[in-house]
């Protein structure tokens, strides 16, 4: 598949320089078709009967296998979720954190991770997103390091797996801006969350949680999919592996669309995304203040000169260039994916210069 053929999969790219996969990735035509065709099929034939349920369960198995292959995990370690927020909450609630326990996180985390941490009973220790600062914050009371392999603010890459190995503390990796954007495996993480709708370009409300040892997490909100049998008093036999952590249903359309999205990724996806991000930094330099971490991924953030970030985003949107503001950070963020062309970046620069 060439870049031109890849871009032709995404109808939105015919008109829009779509540079916001860090929020929602573009939908490819086969993904949208899978959603629409499944809804039409459900409308025509209904959503009931044992064959329908068995087909849905089989598709769930396929989805777990696809996510496992994506990050070199075992399918038994995969739970289907609705988001990375969902995955973070499952882990943090399931660890049974108590008063006196500590969790180390950073100043640059998304609320999808911070919210579940704030709702826990643990003391949340917040440090700068620097390996030395994280390492120094670990004490005998630390139960978890909870951070992002790729920061949603600047695209900086943190060596979380190495920090976990050095400190012996379990690591929860919020993979929202990593999985699908840069090569990422589950190796070295006790828990890894995956977003389906961002860099993987899947449908809304999709994701996965990879758990190295599913038995260490208590099920705090069991869904129908958590059990293989139950009694009238609610006692139940849990599913084997991470399936017992799954919080709910995915429609057949969602499952088929997610599988379609995962199958479309070309072998050169990471190389192209990296090249696009580096060119983005190059063309923006001299025009705006570009945040350039030493270790970085495919998010490019910059500080506008003399203009509010929200105004910049609105002005670019009027020119059919889609980026996003990072509220409270004074930053505009550009997401460069494997579908990003040089023309997209030229349009970004032209719109900024207007």
N, C-alpha and C positions, 0 to 999 in steps of 0.2 A: 504494500500500500504506500503510495506517495503522499506527501503533505497535501497536495491538491485533492487527491482522492479522499483523504481523511477529512479535510475541511468540508467536502461536499456532503458528508454525512450529517452535518449540522445546519439545518435551515436558517438558524439565527445569524450565522456568519455571513449570509448573503448580504445583510444590511448593517449589522452591528459589529463593531470591534469589541468582542466580548472578553473582558479582562477581569472577571469577577468570579472565577471558579472557587475561590476561597470561601465564598458564601454559597453559591449554587453553580454547579457546572452546567454547561450547555447541554441540551437534550438532543441526542442524535435521532434521526428519523426512525431507525429500527426500534429504538427505545420507546419513542412516542407511539409507534404503530403497535408495539406489544401491549401497551397500556390500553389503547383504544380498542383493539381487537378483543382483548379479554373482557372488557366491559360490555361490548356488543354481544359477545358469546354468553356472558352471564345474563344479560337482558333477554336474550332469545331462549336460552335453555335452562335458566335458573341456577341457583347456587346451593344445591342440595343433593343428597344421595351419597351412598358410600363411595362410588367411583370418583365423585367430585372431591370428597375428602381425601381419599387415597392419592389422587393426583396432586392435590395441594401439599400433602405431606412429602411426596416424592420430590416436588419442586423445592421444598424447604431443604431437603437433603442435598439437592444439587447446589443450592445457594451456599450452604455451609461448606461444601467441598470447594466451590469457587473461591470463597473468601479465604479458606485455608490455603489453597494453592497460591493465592496472591501474596501471602506473607510467610510462606513456608511453615505452616502450622499443621496440626492434626485436626481433621474435621470434628473429632470428639471434643476439641478445645474451643469450638466456635458456638457462640450463642447469637442468634439473630435479634437485633434491637431496632429501635426506631431512630436512633441518633447516637452521637458520641456522648451527649449529656446523659442519655439513658444508660449507656454502658458505665460511665463514671459513677452514677448513682447506685447502680447494682453492686459495684465493687465496694464503694464506701459504706453503704448500708450493710452489706454482707460481711464486712470485716468485723462488725461489732465493736467499733471504736468506743472507748470509755473515757470519762474525765481523767486527765493526767496523761493520756496518750498524746503523741505529737505527730503531725503530718507536715512535712517540708514541701513548700511550693514556692512559686516565684511571683514577682510583681507583674508578669506579662502573660498571665493565664486568662483564658476565656471564662465567662460566667458558667458555661456548661460544665466546667470542672469546679470552679469556685463555689457555685451554688450548693452542690452536694456536700462539699467540704464544710461550708458554713452551717449547714443543717446538722452536721454530725456533732458528737459530744467532745471530739478531740480538740486540742489546741492547735491552731493552724499557724505555722511558723513561715513567714513570708520573707524571702530574700531576693536579691537581684538575680536575674537569669544568667548566672555565671557558675561554672562547675566548681570553682574553689569556694564560692559562697554557699552553694548547696552542700558541699562536702563538710564545710565547717559547721553547718547548722544541725547536722545529724548528732543526736545524743543517744543515751541508753533508753530514752523514752520514745524515740522515733519509731513509729509503726509502719510508715509509708512515705516514700518520695512520690509526689504527684505533680507531674509537669508534662510539658509537650516536647516531643522530639523536634518539632518545628514550631516556633512561636508564631501565633496568629498576628502579632503586631508588626514584626520586622522580617520574618522569614529566617531568623537565626536558628541554627541547628545546635541542639544540646546533646551531649554524649550520655544520655540517661542510662543506657545499658551498662556502660562502663562504670558509672557512678553506683549503680546497684551492685555490681560485682565487687567494687572496692569497699563499699560500706556494709554489705551484707543485708541491706534494708530492701524490702520488696518495692518494686517500682510499678506505678500506674502511669502508663504513657497515653496521653490524650492525642491520638493519632489523626485528628481532624485535618491538619494541614500537612501531614506527612504521607500517609498511605495514598498512593495514586499519584503523588506529586514527585516524590523521590524514591529510590529503592529503599524499601522498609521491610524488615522481617520481624517476626515475633520473638526471635532469639534474644535473650537477655532481659525481656520484659516479663514480669509476673502477670500483668494485665495490659492489654493493648486495645484501645477503642478505634473503630473504623467508621468513617462517614461514607454513606453510599451516594449522597447527592452532591458532594463537592467535586473532588478531583476524579472520582470514578464515574461522574456524569450519569448517575442512576436517578431513579424517581425520588420524589419527596419521602421523608420519614422512613429512611432506610439506613441500616448500619449493622455493625457486628461488634461483638466483644470476644477477644481471645483471652482465655484464662489458662495459664500454664498448668495449674492444678485445680480443676473445678470443685473438688471436694472441700477446699479450704474456704469457700465462700458460702455463707448461709443464704438460703432462699428467703427473702423477707417479704416478697409480694408474688406468690406463685400464680402463674396463669394456668390455663388448661393444659398447655404444652409442657408444664413442669412435671407432670405425673404420668405414671403408667397404670395407676389404679388408685381408688380412694374409697374411704368409708363414710357412712352417714355423719360422723362427727368431724369430718374434714381431715382426718389423718390420711396420709397418702404415701404411695411409693414413688420416690423421685425418679425422673429419667436419669439414665447414665450420662456422665460427662456434662458439658456446659449447657446442653439442651434444657436442663432443669432450671436454668436461670432465665430462659426466654420469657419476655414480658407480654407477648401478645401475638396477634394474627397479622400476617401479610396476605393481601389478596393475591389471587393467581396473576392478575395483571402486574402487580408490583414485583412479584417473584420473576415472572418472565422478562419484565423490563430490566430488572437488575442483572439478570443473567445475560441479557443482550448487551447491556452496557459493558460488562466485564469482558465479553468476547470480542469487543471492537478494538481494544487497545493494541496498537501496533508495537512491534518489538523495539522500535526506536523511540518510544514515547518519552522516556526519561531524558535521553540525550537531547531531544528536540526542545523539551520544556526548559531544560537548563540553558541551552543556547539562547532561547527566546528571552529568558530572564536576564541573562548577562547582557544581551543587546539592549534590553529595556533600560538597564542601569546606565549603559553607555550613552544612549541617546538622551536620557534625562539629565545626565551630569552637565553642569554649567547652566541649566535652566532652573533647576530647583535643588534643594538639599536632599540628596538621596541617602537613605540609611543603608549602609553596606556592611553587614556583619562579616567577620572573617570566615566563619563557616555558615553557609547560607543555602537556602532552597529556592523555590520558584515564586515566592512572594517578594514584591519590590515596593517598599514604602518610601514616601517622600513628604517633605514639609513644604507646602506652597509658600511663595514669597509674596507677602502683602495681601493675601486673600484667604478667607476662611475655607477650611477643607470642605465643608458642606457645600459652599458656593462653587468650588471647583468641580465637585462631583456632579452637581446639577448642570453646570455649564457644559461639561463633557457629555453628559447624557443627552443634552439637546443636540449635540453633534454626533449622536449614535456611537459614543464611546462609553462603555460601561465599566466603571471602577467603583470603589466604595471608600467612604470615610470611616476612620476608626474613632468613635466618639471619645472625647476626653484625652485623646493622645496628640492631637494636632497633626495627624497624619492622613494622607490619602494612600490607599493600598491598591496595587496593580497585581493581578494574578495571571501568570504566564503558564499556559498549558501546552500540551503537545499539538494542539490545533492552532496555536497562535502564530500568525504570519508576520513577516516584516512589515507588510502593509498595515496590519493592525497597530503596530507600534508607531509607524509613521503618522497614522491618523491620530494617535494619542498625542504626539508631539505637536502636530498641526493645530489640534484643538486647544492645547495648552497655550500655544503661542498667539492664538487669536484674541 
